[in-house]
Amino acid sequence: MKKKYSSSKNEIIQSQYSVIKEVSANILRANDDLHFLDDLTQEVCLILLTQREEVIVMIYENGHFKFFISRIITNLVRSSTSPFHKKYRQKALILPIIEGDYDPLADKVWADINHLLTSKERELINYRFVYNLKVSEIAYINSVSTRQIYKNLEKINKYLRKKYK
């Protein structure tokens, strides 16, 4: 004798689509991959649709659906062997650089940063632009005021603007 459930798997997935998209957006935003939002959402829906009906319904009725999709999404995003990675990320990495899209000025600026600036200035540039640290975090690391960091960044910026104008 089969138990009769209140909602089918398809109805649950359809009603929870906005939750799936929201969780996907939150996880992708943390990994700077928000441009994959629609692809990841569809990939999660495919995974859910391939699960047995009883499993999805039970998880939903027990109130664990959001946690379940969070784990699926986290595993898809962080894994380098997931279907999501193979279908979307890996293809994005393989795409060739189009000649018109490449600007050699960035390479010249980076070479100047590494050769012409002092070690303190290079360290500041690396903290800010390579490691994406906030000015307040850099100030804390260097035990100086945020104002001093802003002034140093502005000085470097003026130097590079003047040199490449």
Beta strands, then each sheet from edge to edge (+ up, - down):
end
